[in-house]
Amino acid sequence: MPGCDLLVGLHSFPKSGNTWLRAILAGIIGLPADRGRMAEYLVDIHMGQRIGQRPWRFAGRTWCFYKSHNMDPCVLQDGQVIHPDRIFYIYRHPLDVFMSYLNYLSGNVTALSGKVFGFAFDRVEDLTPDQMEQLFRRFLIHGTFDPRAANPFGNLFDSIDRFRTLQAQGRPVHVLRYEDLSDDFNATVQGICAFLELPLDPGGIERIRGSADSLTSGDGRFFWKRKVGTHASYLTAGQIDRFWDRHGHRMKALGYAR
């Protein structure tokens, strides 16, 4: 892309840890630990931001970054298809995605639940058992809250499979799990740096961790829980069993155990 030596795409299904990954990359490339600055340089195409509007010079290269939830690994801008040089794809336990998505649509964050579901709720905790079951069944069947064929995000499992397949084909795609960042931050960040062919200076891991934490610390709203296993506190054992009965083979392929 003109003006960029390296264009890096950060793809994911919604609510899978993309913002955390952006914060980590901001720390790796030396951006100030400021949410506004991060948003300027690691742009979100769903917010109407233009790719390449604020290149960042680091390690002898000019870098451009964008965030996307689309299944298509390319981006359309000004009628032209843009192909990133590198793609990161992050995924998360599907039931934790389900819970985080509910919080995002609730009155706690965007207040879009009435539009999306036909009934509004202020907090996930306000859902009745019947309402939770209704929303769970929708996600269980479709893997998304928007099953329209025109939805560019697709469903969660197809989104993950799309980028895992690209990686297996030898495309410049690096797939990582939210849980691996949580369980082994050091090794996962080392893998990110290696994929970008960037050296990691001594003490760099803790600097990156501190920077990312300052940008994404749990606020009870957008950064709701920022932990692994949230779904176990909200779903019944029966609901979790039903999810595994339907999707167990795919869950195991993604590295999850029951």
C-alpha positions as CSV (number, residue, x, y, z in Angstrom):
1,M,0.0,0.0,0.0
2,P,1.4,3.5,-0.9
3,G,3.0,5.1,2.1
4,C,3.4,1.8,4.0
5,D,6.2,-0.6,3.9
6,L,4.1,-3.2,5.8
7,L,0.3,-3.3,6.1
8,V,-0.8,-5.5,9.0
9,G,-4.4,-6.6,9.4
10,L,-5.9,-7.6,12.8
11,H,-8.9,-9.8,12.2
12,S,-11.3,-11.6,14.5
13,F,-14.9,-12.4,15.1
14,P,-16.4,-9.6,17.3
15,K,-15.6,-9.8,21.0
16,S,-12.7,-12.2,20.7
17,G,-9.9,-10.0,22.0
18,N,-9.0,-7.8,19.0
19,T,-8.7,-4.7,21.2
20,W,-6.3,-6.5,23.6
21,L,-4.2,-7.6,20.6
22,R,-4.2,-4.0,19.3
23,A,-3.0,-2.8,22.6
24,I,-0.2,-5.4,22.6
25,L,0.9,-4.4,19.1
26,A,0.9,-0.8,20.2
27,G,3.3,-1.7,22.9
28,I,5.5,-3.7,20.6
29,I,5.9,-0.9,18.1
30,G,6.4,1.8,20.7
31,L,3.2,3.7,20.5
32,P,2.4,5.8,23.6
33,A,0.1,4.0,26.1
34,D,-2.9,6.2,25.2
35,R,-6.2,4.8,23.8
36,G,-6.7,7.8,21.6
37,R,-3.3,7.4,20.0
38,M,-3.8,3.7,19.6
39,A,-7.0,4.3,17.7
40,E,-5.3,6.8,15.4
41,Y,-2.6,4.4,14.3
42,L,-4.3,1.0,14.6
43,V,-7.5,2.0,12.8
44,D,-10.9,0.3,13.0
45,I,-12.4,0.0,9.6
46,H,-15.9,-0.4,11.1
47,M,-15.6,3.1,12.6
48,G,-15.0,4.6,9.1
49,Q,-11.3,5.1,9.7
50,R,-9.1,5.0,6.6
51,I,-6.2,2.6,6.4
52,G,-2.9,4.4,6.0
53,Q,-4.1,7.7,7.4
54,R,-1.4,7.6,10.1
55,P,1.6,5.5,9.3
56,W,4.0,4.8,12.1
57,R,7.8,4.6,11.7
58,F,9.5,1.9,13.7
59,A,12.5,-0.4,13.4
60,G,13.4,1.1,10.0
61,R,10.0,0.5,8.4
62,T,6.8,2.5,7.9
63,W,3.9,0.5,9.4
64,C,0.2,0.7,8.9
65,F,-2.4,-1.3,10.8
66,Y,-6.1,-1.9,10.7
67,K,-8.7,-3.8,12.7
68,S,-11.5,-5.8,11.0
69,H,-14.2,-8.3,12.0
70,N,-14.8,-9.4,8.3
71,M,-14.2,-12.9,7.1
72,D,-12.6,-11.5,3.9
73,P,-8.9,-11.1,4.5
74,C,-8.8,-8.2,2.1
75,V,-10.2,-4.7,2.6
76,L,-12.0,-2.5,0.1
77,Q,-11.1,1.2,0.2
78,D,-11.9,3.8,-2.4
79,G,-13.1,1.1,-4.7
80,Q,-9.8,-0.7,-4.6
81,V,-9.0,-4.1,-2.9
82,I,-6.2,-3.8,-0.4
83,H,-4.2,-6.9,0.4
84,P,-2.4,-6.8,3.8
85,D,1.2,-8.0,4.0
86,R,0.6,-9.8,7.3
87,I,-2.6,-10.8,9.1
88,F,-3.2,-11.6,12.8
89,Y,-6.3,-13.5,13.7
90,I,-7.3,-13.9,17.3
91,Y,-10.1,-16.2,18.6
92,R,-11.6,-17.0,21.9
93,H,-13.7,-19.6,23.6
94,P,-17.0,-19.3,21.8
95,L,-19.1,-19.2,25.0
96,D,-17.0,-16.4,26.4
97,V,-17.5,-14.6,23.1
98,F,-21.2,-15.1,23.5
99,M,-21.2,-13.5,27.0
100,S,-18.9,-10.6,26.0
101,Y,-21.2,-9.9,23.0
102,L,-24.3,-9.8,25.2
103,N,-22.5,-7.3,27.5
104,Y,-21.5,-5.2,24.4
105,L,-25.1,-5.0,23.1
106,S,-26.6,-4.3,26.6
107,G,-27.2,-0.9,28.1
108,N,-23.9,-1.2,29.8
109,V,-22.0,-0.4,26.5
110,T,-23.9,0.3,23.3
111,A,-27.6,-0.2,24.3
112,L,-28.3,-2.0,21.0
113,S,-30.0,-5.0,22.5
114,G,-33.5,-3.8,21.8
115,K,-32.7,-3.3,18.1
116,V,-30.8,-6.7,17.8
117,F,-33.0,-8.9,20.0
118,G,-36.4,-7.2,20.1
119,F,-36.1,-6.6,23.9
120,A,-33.7,-4.3,25.8
121,F,-31.6,-5.0,28.9
122,D,-29.3,-2.8,30.8
123,R,-26.9,-5.5,32.0
124,V,-26.3,-9.2,31.4
125,E,-27.3,-9.8,35.0
126,D,-30.8,-8.4,34.3
127,L,-31.6,-11.2,31.8
128,T,-34.3,-13.6,33.0
129,P,-33.5,-17.4,32.6
130,D,-36.0,-17.5,29.7
131,Q,-34.4,-14.5,27.9
132,M,-30.9,-16.0,28.4
133,E,-32.1,-19.3,27.0
134,Q,-33.6,-17.5,23.9
135,L,-30.3,-15.7,23.2
136,F,-28.3,-18.8,23.9
137,R,-30.3,-20.9,21.5
138,R,-29.8,-18.3,18.8
139,F,-26.1,-18.4,19.2
140,L,-26.1,-22.2,19.6
141,I,-27.8,-22.7,16.3
142,H,-26.2,-19.9,14.2
143,G,-22.8,-19.1,15.9
144,T,-23.8,-15.4,15.6
145,F,-26.6,-13.1,16.5
146,D,-26.9,-12.0,12.9
147,P,-27.3,-15.1,10.6
148,R,-28.0,-13.2,7.4
149,A,-25.9,-14.3,4.5
150,A,-25.0,-10.7,3.8
151,N,-23.3,-10.4,7.3
152,P,-19.6,-9.8,6.4
153,F,-18.6,-11.3,9.8
154,G,-20.0,-14.7,9.1
155,N,-20.5,-16.9,12.0
156,L,-17.9,-17.5,14.7
157,F,-16.8,-21.0,13.6
158,D,-16.6,-20.2,9.9
159,S,-14.6,-17.1,10.7
160,I,-12.1,-19.0,12.7
161,D,-11.9,-21.8,10.1
162,R,-11.4,-19.3,7.3
163,F,-8.2,-17.9,8.8
164,R,-6.9,-21.2,10.1
165,T,-7.2,-22.5,6.6
166,L,-5.3,-19.5,5.1
167,Q,-2.5,-20.1,7.7
168,A,-2.4,-23.8,6.8
169,Q,-2.1,-22.9,3.1
170,G,1.1,-20.9,3.9
171,R,-0.4,-17.5,3.7
172,P,1.1,-14.8,5.9
173,V,-1.4,-15.4,8.7
174,H,-0.7,-15.8,12.4
175,V,-3.5,-17.3,14.4
176,L,-3.6,-17.0,18.2
177,R,-6.0,-17.7,21.0
178,Y,-7.1,-15.3,23.7
179,E,-6.5,-18.0,26.2
180,D,-2.9,-18.4,25.2
181,L,-2.4,-14.6,25.8
182,S,-3.9,-15.1,29.2
183,D,-2.1,-18.3,30.2
184,D,1.4,-17.7,28.6
185,F,1.7,-14.1,27.7
186,N,5.5,-14.2,27.2
187,A,5.5,-17.0,24.7
188,T,2.5,-15.7,22.8
189,V,4.1,-12.2,22.5
190,Q,7.3,-13.7,21.4
191,G,5.4,-15.5,18.6
192,I,3.8,-12.2,17.6
193,C,7.2,-10.4,17.4
194,A,8.7,-13.3,15.4
195,F,5.9,-13.2,12.9
196,L,6.6,-9.5,12.4
197,E,10.4,-10.1,12.3
198,L,10.9,-7.7,15.2
199,P,13.5,-8.3,17.9
200,L,12.3,-8.3,21.5
201,D,14.6,-6.4,23.7
202,P,15.4,-7.6,27.3
203,G,12.6,-6.5,29.6
204,G,10.4,-5.9,26.6
205,I,7.7,-8.4,27.6
206,E,7.0,-6.6,30.9
207,R,7.0,-3.2,29.2
208,I,4.5,-4.5,26.6
209,R,2.3,-6.2,29.2
210,G,2.2,-3.0,31.3
211,S,1.3,-0.9,28.3
212,A,-1.4,-3.3,27.1
213,D,-2.9,-3.5,30.6
214,S,-3.1,0.2,30.9
215,L,-5.0,0.4,27.7
216,T,-7.4,-2.4,28.4
217,S,-7.8,-2.7,32.2
218,G,-11.2,-3.9,33.2
219,D,-13.7,-1.1,33.5
220,G,-16.8,-3.2,33.9
221,R,-18.2,-1.8,30.6
222,F,-16.4,-2.3,27.3
223,F,-13.6,-4.1,29.0
224,W,-16.1,-6.1,31.0
225,K,-14.4,-9.0,32.6
226,R,-11.2,-9.6,30.5
227,K,-10.8,-13.1,31.9
228,V,-11.1,-16.7,30.8
229,G,-14.2,-18.8,31.6
230,T,-16.8,-16.0,32.2
231,H,-19.5,-18.1,30.6
232,A,-19.5,-20.6,33.5
233,S,-20.9,-18.0,35.8
234,Y,-23.9,-17.2,33.6
235,L,-24.9,-20.4,31.7
236,T,-26.4,-23.5,33.2
237,A,-24.5,-26.8,33.1
238,G,-27.3,-28.0,30.7
239,Q,-26.7,-25.2,28.3
240,I,-23.0,-25.8,28.3
241,D,-23.6,-29.5,27.7
242,R,-25.8,-28.7,24.7
243,F,-23.2,-26.5,23.2
244,W,-20.6,-29.2,23.4
245,D,-23.0,-31.8,22.1
246,R,-23.5,-29.7,19.0
247,H,-20.1,-28.2,18.5
248,G,-17.7,-30.5,20.5
249,H,-15.7,-31.6,17.4
250,R,-15.0,-28.1,16.4
251,M,-14.2,-27.0,20.0
252,K,-11.6,-29.8,20.3
253,A,-10.1,-28.8,16.9
254,L,-9.6,-25.3,18.3
255,G,-7.8,-26.6,21.4
256,Y,-10.6,-26.5,24.0
257,A,-11.5,-29.2,26.5
258,R,-14.8,-29.8,28.1
